[in-house]
């Protein structure tokens, strides 16, 4: 049987996390179908149809699917799931919201946040804030799975266009409605997709210091800006900057931790980064245990000096 991937999108563009989920699905079966649900989002379905490995796109278009509320989307997933051995979604806020409800409707046990696939019914997932990897076996006939996207490469775009099939949509559940949302607009790369992340912690002391110190460094490296939970709780930055067990999981090529002590909850969200650089004046900070490069220094001196060095290097090329 084929594998169904639930696409995450904003109504206009496919989210990168969907591409990683397609790669995970391809390790289970060569037949990958993608469900694109929403309202007036045909362009997203056409984009999904061109992702390498996708053999069919299921297009569900209805006004009550515009906001992708779990109460309306889960019944659709449950209705379609009977034709598939596995149903996958990214382990993002979107996937964590809708998949448990779909699993409950199907009366199956969800397998959450997988990082590896051992066989069609055996998966590896982190537990205890990522300090232990558990190998779990799912015996349900339909396996609902959320995928930690940093553990799988993104499927390339530009493949041969798959067929797009329109599917019937269940009626509106009438259980919830979206009253409003505040969207953060930024010219910087998206945190979970950035090649470089510069993150700050409580050691920066204030919201003013956070941006004054980190923005020039991020600008030089074309980096996204992240934060520890302590910095978010202190009000330095909004919670969509948060990296960690209760925030976003990232695995960039370079992660620079500035003034972050390295609590276990934060490490769970960034320790898979390719190269980790830590700057902290506390030589005993736990962050140094996972860092590839560590600098014991005053961040208010070290970071401006690093920016100057980057400027000089750029000027000499």
C-alpha positions in Angstrom: 0.0 0.0 0.0 1.1 3.6 -0.6 2.2 6.2 2.0 0.2 9.4 2.5 2.1 12.6 3.5 0.1 15.5 4.9 1.4 18.7 3.4 2.0 21.7 5.5 1.5 25.0 3.8 0.4 28.6 4.3 -2.1 28.7 1.5 0.4 30.0 -1.0 3.6 28.0 -0.6 4.6 24.5 0.5 6.5 24.5 3.8 10.0 23.0 3.6 9.1 20.5 6.4 6.9 18.7 3.9 9.9 17.9 1.7 11.7 16.2 4.6 8.6 14.2 5.4 8.4 13.0 1.8 11.9 11.7 2.1 10.9 9.7 5.2 7.9 8.3 3.4 10.1 7.2 0.5 11.9 4.9 2.9 8.7 3.1 3.5 7.2 2.7 0.0 7.9 3.9 -3.5 4.3 5.1 -3.9 4.1 8.5 -2.1 0.8 10.4 -2.1 0.6 13.9 -0.7 -2.6 15.5 0.7 -2.9 19.2 0.1 -5.9 20.5 2.0 -7.0 24.1 2.2 -9.0 26.7 0.3 -8.0 28.2 -3.1 -4.6 26.6 -2.8 -4.3 24.9 -6.2 -0.8 26.4 -6.6 0.4 24.5 -3.6 -0.9 21.2 -5.0 0.9 21.9 -8.3 4.1 22.5 -6.3 3.7 19.3 -4.4 3.1 17.4 -7.6 6.6 18.4 -8.7 8.4 17.1 -5.6 10.7 14.2 -6.5 9.2 10.9 -5.3 5.6 12.1 -5.2 3.4 9.9 -7.4 0.0 11.5 -6.7 -1.4 14.6 -5.0 -4.8 14.5 -3.3 -6.3 17.9 -3.4 -9.0 18.8 -0.9 -10.5 22.3 -1.4 -13.2 23.7 0.8 -13.8 27.1 2.6 -13.7 25.5 6.1 -10.2 24.1 5.4 -8.7 27.5 4.8 -7.2 27.8 8.3 -6.3 24.0 8.5 -7.9 23.6 11.9 -7.4 20.2 13.3 -11.1 19.7 14.0 -11.8 20.0 10.3 -8.7 18.4 8.9 -8.5 15.3 11.1 -11.8 13.7 9.8 -10.5 14.1 6.2 -7.3 12.3 7.1 -9.2 9.6 8.9 -11.4 9.1 5.9 -8.5 8.8 3.5 -6.2 6.7 5.8 -7.9 3.4 5.1 -6.2 3.3 1.7 -2.7 3.6 3.1 -0.3 1.7 5.3 1.3 4.8 6.7 0.2 8.4 7.2 3.0 10.9 7.8 3.1 14.5 8.9 6.0 16.8 10.0 6.6 17.0 13.7 5.9 20.7 13.6 3.2 22.7 15.4 0.9 21.8 12.5 1.6 18.1 12.6 1.5 17.9 16.4 -1.9 19.6 16.4 -3.7 17.5 13.8 -2.2 14.0 13.9 -3.2 13.0 17.5 -6.8 13.9 16.7 -6.7 11.8 13.5 -5.1 8.9 15.4 -7.9 9.1 17.9 -10.6 9.0 15.2 -8.9 5.9 13.8 -8.3 4.3 17.2 -4.6 3.7 16.6 -1.5 4.6 18.5 0.5 7.5 17.0 4.3 7.2 16.7 5.7 10.6 17.4 8.8 12.5 16.3 10.7 9.7 14.6 14.3 10.2 13.6 15.0 6.8 11.8 13.1 4.0 10.1 14.2 0.5 10.8 11.4 -1.3 9.0 7.8 -0.6 7.9 6.7 -1.2 11.5 9.8 -0.3 13.5 10.9 3.3 14.2 13.5 5.2 16.3 12.4 8.2 18.3 14.1 10.3 21.0 12.9 10.3 24.6 14.1 12.1 27.8 14.8 15.3 25.9 16.8 13.4 23.3 19.2 11.8 25.7 17.8 8.3 24.9 16.7 6.9 21.5 13.9 4.4 21.8 13.2 1.8 19.1 9.4 1.2 19.0 7.3 -1.2 17.0 3.8 -0.2 15.8 1.4 -3.1 15.3 -1.7 -1.1 14.1 -2.8 -1.8 10.5 -2.5 2.0 9.7 0.5 3.7 11.2 0.2 7.5 11.9 3.6 9.0 12.3 5.1 12.5 12.9 8.6 13.0 11.5 11.4 15.0 13.0 12.3 16.9 9.8 15.9 17.6 10.8 16.6 13.8 10.7 15.8 13.5 7.0 17.1 15.3 3.9 14.6 17.4 2.0 13.2 15.8 -1.2 14.3 17.8 -4.2 11.8 19.8 -6.2 11.5 19.8 -10.0 10.6 16.1 -10.6 8.1 14.9 -13.1 4.7 16.3 -12.4 2.5 13.8 -10.5 -1.2 13.5 -11.1 -3.6 15.7 -9.0 -6.8 14.1 -7.9 -9.6 16.1 -6.2 -11.1 14.4 -3.1 -14.3 14.8 -1.3 -14.2 16.9 1.9 -16.2 16.0 5.0 -18.6 18.8 6.2 -17.3 21.4 8.7 -17.1 20.1 12.2 -18.3 23.3 13.8 -16.1 22.7 16.9 -13.7 25.6 16.5 -12.9 28.7 14.5 -9.9 30.9 14.1 -10.5 34.3 15.6 -7.2 35.9 14.6 -3.4 35.4 14.4 -0.3 37.5 14.6 2.3 36.6 12.0 6.0 37.6 12.4 7.5 38.9 9.2 11.2 38.8 8.8 13.7 39.2 5.9 15.9 36.6 7.6 15.8 32.8 6.8 13.2 30.7 8.5 14.6 29.4 11.8 14.0 25.7 11.0 15.4 25.9 7.5 18.3 28.2 8.0 21.9 27.1 7.2 23.2 29.3 10.1 21.5 30.1 13.4 22.7 32.6 15.9 21.0 32.1 19.2 21.0 34.1 22.5 20.2 33.2 26.0 19.5 34.9 29.4 23.2 36.0 29.6 22.4 38.8 27.1 20.5 40.6 30.0 17.8 42.5 28.1 15.8 42.7 24.9 17.9 45.7 23.8 21.1 43.8 24.3 19.8 40.8 22.6 19.2 42.5 19.3 22.1 45.0 19.6 24.5 42.1 20.0 23.1 39.4 17.8 21.6 41.2 14.8 25.0 42.5 13.4 26.4 38.9 13.7 23.3 37.4 12.0 23.5 40.0 9.2 27.1 39.1 8.5 26.3 35.4 8.3 22.8 35.6 6.7 21.6 33.7 9.7 18.3 33.2 11.5 18.1 34.3 15.1 17.0 31.9 17.8 16.8 32.0 21.6 16.7 29.8 24.6 13.5 29.4 26.6 15.0 31.5 29.4 15.5 34.4 27.0 11.9 34.0 25.7 10.5 33.8 29.2 12.4 36.9 30.2 10.7 38.8 27.3 13.8 39.4 25.2 12.2 38.0 22.0 8.8 36.4 21.0 8.3 32.7 21.6 8.6 31.8 17.9 12.4 32.4 18.3 12.6 29.6 20.9 14.8 26.6 20.2 14.5 23.5 22.4 12.3 20.7 23.6 9.3 23.0 23.9 10.3 25.2 21.0 11.7 24.5 17.5 14.1 21.8 16.6 16.9 22.9 14.3 19.9 21.3 12.7 21.7 24.0 10.7 25.2 23.7 9.3 26.4 26.2 12.0 24.8 27.0 15.3 26.3 29.9 17.4 25.1 29.9 21.0 25.7 33.2 22.7 25.2 33.5 26.5 23.3 30.2 26.6 24.2 27.9 29.5 22.9 24.8 27.8 20.0 23.4 29.8 19.0 19.9 28.7 15.7 21.2 27.2 17.6 23.6 24.9 20.2 21.0 23.8 17.3 18.7 22.7 16.5 21.3 20.0 19.9 22.0 18.6 22.5 19.3 19.4 22.1 17.8 15.9 23.6 20.9 14.3 26.6 20.1 12.1 28.9 22.6 13.9 28.2 24.1 17.3 30.0 27.2 18.5 29.4 28.4 22.1 30.4 31.7 23.6 30.0 32.0 27.4 31.9 33.4 30.3 31.1 30.4 32.5 33.7 27.7 31.8 31.4 25.1 33.4 28.4 25.9 31.2 26.9 22.6 29.9 26.7 24.0 26.4 30.5 23.4 26.1 29.9 19.6 26.4 28.2 19.5 23.0 30.1 22.4 21.4 32.6 21.7 18.6 34.2 25.1 19.4 34.0 26.9 22.7 35.1 30.4 23.7 35.2 31.3 27.3 34.8 35.1 27.2 32.6 38.0 27.9 29.9 38.0 25.2 29.7 41.8 25.1 33.3 41.9 24.0 33.7 38.7 22.0 30.7 39.1 19.7 31.5 42.7 18.5 35.1 41.5 17.9 33.8 38.5 15.9 31.7 40.9 13.8 34.7 43.1 13.1 36.7 40.0 12.1 33.9 39.0 9.7 33.8 42.5 8.2 37.6 42.5 7.7 37.5 39.0 6.1 34.7 40.2 3.8 36.6 43.3 2.9 39.8 41.3 1.9 38.0 39.1 -0.6 
